[in-house]
Protein backbone atom coordinates (compact mmCIF):
# COMPACT_ATOMS: atom_id res chain seq x y z
CA UNK A 1 0.00 0.00 0.00
CA UNK A 2 2.77 2.47 0.88
CA UNK A 3 4.47 1.89 -2.51
CA UNK A 4 1.32 2.97 -4.34
CA UNK A 5 0.91 6.22 -2.38
CA UNK A 6 3.65 8.17 -4.25
CA UNK A 7 2.21 6.98 -7.59
CA UNK A 8 -1.29 8.02 -6.56
CA UNK A 9 -0.09 11.42 -5.39
CA UNK A 10 1.84 11.97 -8.64
CA UNK A 11 -1.15 10.88 -10.73
CA UNK A 12 -3.48 13.20 -8.81
CA UNK A 13 -1.03 16.11 -9.14
CA UNK A 14 -0.73 15.56 -12.89
CA UNK A 15 -4.50 15.38 -13.28
CA UNK A 16 -4.99 18.67 -11.46
CA UNK A 17 -2.21 20.32 -13.47
CA UNK A 18 -3.91 19.27 -16.72
CA UNK A 19 -7.15 21.04 -15.82
CA UNK A 20 -7.77 24.54 -17.17
CA UNK A 21 -6.60 27.09 -14.63
CA UNK A 22 -7.97 30.61 -14.56
CA UNK A 23 -5.38 33.27 -15.28
CA UNK A 24 -5.07 35.92 -12.57
CA UNK A 25 -5.10 38.87 -14.95
CA UNK A 26 -8.77 39.37 -15.62
CA UNK A 27 -10.32 40.91 -18.69
CA UNK A 28 -10.07 44.70 -18.51
CA UNK A 29 -7.06 44.73 -16.19
CA UNK A 30 -3.79 46.39 -17.23
CA UNK A 31 -1.16 44.12 -18.81
CA UNK A 32 2.26 44.51 -17.17
CA UNK A 33 4.76 46.11 -19.56
CA UNK A 34 7.97 44.22 -20.31
CA UNK A 35 11.00 44.01 -22.58
CA UNK A 36 12.61 40.64 -23.28
CA UNK A 37 15.38 39.12 -25.37
CA UNK A 38 13.69 37.46 -28.34
CA UNK A 39 14.25 35.73 -31.67
CA UNK A 40 12.43 35.97 -34.98
CA UNK A 41 13.54 33.50 -37.66
CA UNK A 42 16.69 32.90 -35.60
CA UNK A 43 17.63 36.58 -35.42
CA UNK A 44 17.99 38.13 -31.94
CA UNK A 45 16.26 41.38 -30.96
CA UNK A 46 14.58 42.91 -27.92
CA UNK A 47 10.80 42.53 -27.86
CA UNK A 48 9.11 45.55 -26.25
CA UNK A 49 5.44 45.14 -25.41
CA UNK A 50 4.79 48.91 -25.39
CA UNK A 51 6.20 49.23 -28.93
CA UNK A 52 4.20 46.27 -30.23
CA UNK A 53 0.97 47.69 -28.77
CA UNK A 54 1.48 50.90 -30.78
CA UNK A 55 0.96 48.78 -33.92
CA UNK A 56 -2.18 46.98 -32.68
CA UNK A 57 -3.27 44.22 -30.31
CA UNK A 58 -0.79 41.67 -29.02
CA UNK A 59 -1.34 37.98 -28.43
CA UNK A 60 1.05 37.04 -25.65
CA UNK A 61 1.24 33.31 -25.12
CA UNK A 62 3.33 31.66 -22.44
CA UNK A 63 4.57 28.12 -23.02
CA UNK A 64 6.55 25.79 -20.74
CA UNK A 65 9.66 25.05 -22.85
CA UNK A 66 10.96 25.05 -26.41
CA UNK A 67 11.36 21.65 -28.07
CA UNK A 68 8.78 19.85 -25.93
CA UNK A 69 5.82 18.10 -27.55
CA UNK A 70 2.97 20.39 -26.47
CA UNK A 71 5.00 23.55 -27.07
CA UNK A 72 6.08 22.33 -30.50
CA UNK A 73 2.44 21.76 -31.42
CA UNK A 74 1.29 25.11 -30.03
CA UNK A 75 4.01 27.02 -31.92
CA UNK A 76 3.10 25.18 -35.11
CA UNK A 77 -0.59 26.05 -34.65
CA UNK A 78 0.24 29.73 -34.11
CA UNK A 79 2.49 29.73 -37.20
CA UNK A 80 -0.29 28.16 -39.31
CA UNK A 81 -2.73 30.87 -38.15
CA UNK A 82 -0.37 33.85 -38.36
CA UNK A 83 -2.05 35.33 -41.45
CA UNK A 84 -5.36 35.37 -39.55
CA UNK A 85 -3.70 37.26 -36.69
CA UNK A 86 -2.08 39.70 -39.11
CA UNK A 87 -5.48 40.32 -40.74
CA UNK A 88 -6.60 41.48 -37.27
CA UNK A 89 -3.47 43.70 -37.02
CA UNK A 90 -2.21 41.57 -34.13
CA UNK A 91 1.35 40.73 -33.14
CA UNK A 92 1.97 37.24 -31.74
CA UNK A 93 4.74 36.69 -29.21
CA UNK A 94 5.52 33.42 -27.43
CA UNK A 95 7.32 33.69 -24.08
CA UNK A 96 9.00 30.88 -22.16
CA UNK A 97 11.18 30.37 -19.14
CA UNK A 98 12.16 26.84 -20.21
CA UNK A 99 14.97 25.87 -22.61
CA UNK A 100 15.65 29.54 -23.39
CA UNK A 101 19.03 28.59 -24.88
CA UNK A 102 17.14 26.83 -27.71
CA UNK A 103 14.90 29.73 -28.78
CA UNK A 104 16.94 30.86 -31.79
CA UNK A 105 16.51 27.48 -33.46
CA UNK A 106 12.93 27.07 -32.20
CA UNK A 107 11.98 30.41 -33.80
CA UNK A 108 13.07 29.38 -37.28
CA UNK A 109 12.33 25.64 -37.49
CA UNK A 110 9.50 24.86 -39.90
CA UNK A 111 7.84 22.37 -37.57
CA UNK A 112 7.61 25.08 -34.89
CA UNK A 113 7.46 28.87 -35.42
CA UNK A 114 8.64 28.78 -39.05
CA UNK A 115 10.08 32.27 -38.63
CA UNK A 116 6.54 33.70 -38.65
CA UNK A 117 6.43 35.14 -35.12
CA UNK A 118 8.86 35.90 -32.33
CA UNK A 119 9.59 33.94 -29.19
CA UNK A 120 11.11 35.58 -26.11
CA UNK A 121 13.19 34.30 -23.23
CA UNK A 122 11.97 34.75 -19.67
CA UNK A 123 14.82 33.49 -17.45
CA UNK A 124 13.57 32.79 -13.96
CA UNK A 125 9.93 33.18 -15.12
CA UNK A 126 9.90 36.85 -14.04
CA UNK A 127 7.46 37.95 -16.77
CA UNK A 128 5.37 34.81 -16.26
CA UNK A 129 5.00 35.70 -12.57
CA UNK A 130 3.70 39.17 -13.47
CA UNK A 131 1.06 37.50 -15.64
CA UNK A 132 0.32 34.67 -13.18
CA UNK A 133 1.50 32.20 -15.79
CA UNK A 134 3.88 30.02 -13.78
CA UNK A 135 3.71 26.23 -14.06
CA UNK A 136 2.77 25.07 -10.56
CA UNK A 137 4.66 21.74 -10.58
CA UNK A 138 7.77 23.44 -12.03
CA UNK A 139 7.69 27.13 -10.98
CA UNK A 140 10.87 27.98 -12.87
CA UNK A 141 8.90 27.39 -16.11
CA UNK A 142 5.93 29.16 -17.67
CA UNK A 143 2.45 27.70 -17.71
CA UNK A 144 0.53 27.45 -20.99
CA UNK A 145 -1.45 30.69 -20.70
CA UNK A 146 -2.47 33.06 -23.49
CA UNK A 147 -3.56 36.68 -23.35
CA UNK A 148 -5.09 38.97 -25.96
CA UNK A 149 -4.01 42.52 -25.13
CA UNK A 150 -5.68 45.63 -26.60
CA UNK A 151 -3.54 48.48 -27.97
CA UNK A 152 -4.35 50.49 -24.81
CA UNK A 153 -2.69 47.74 -22.73
CA UNK A 154 -5.86 46.24 -21.28
CA UNK A 155 -6.46 42.50 -21.23
CA UNK A 156 -9.15 41.52 -23.74
CA UNK A 157 -9.14 37.82 -22.87
CA UNK A 158 -7.10 35.11 -21.22
CA UNK A 159 -6.99 31.35 -21.58
CA UNK A 160 -4.98 28.90 -19.51
CA UNK A 161 -4.84 25.20 -20.32
CA UNK A 162 -1.91 22.81 -20.67
CA UNK A 163 -3.59 21.34 -23.75
CA UNK A 164 -2.19 23.50 -26.58
CA UNK A 165 -4.96 22.84 -29.11
CA UNK A 166 -7.43 25.64 -28.25
CA UNK A 167 -5.12 28.60 -27.58
CA UNK A 168 -5.10 29.88 -31.19
CA UNK A 169 -8.89 29.66 -31.54
CA UNK A 170 -9.48 31.36 -28.19
CA UNK A 171 -7.17 34.25 -29.04
CA UNK A 172 -8.63 34.73 -32.54
CA UNK A 173 -12.11 34.71 -31.03
CA UNK A 174 -11.08 37.36 -28.49
CA UNK A 175 -9.66 39.66 -31.18
CA UNK A 176 -12.61 39.47 -33.61
CA UNK A 177 -14.86 42.05 -31.90
CA UNK A 178 -11.93 44.49 -31.71
CA UNK A 179 -10.74 44.17 -35.31
CA UNK A 180 -10.18 47.41 -37.21
CA UNK A 181 -12.34 47.77 -40.27
Secondary structure by P-SEA (a helix, b strand, c coil): cccaaaaaaaaaaaaaaacbbbbcccccccccccccccccccbbbbbbaaaaaaacccbbbbbcccccaaaaaaaaaaaaaaaaaaaacbbbbbbbcccccaaaaaacccccccccbbbbbbccaaaaaaaccccccccccccbbbbbbcccccccccccccccccaaaaaaaaacccccc
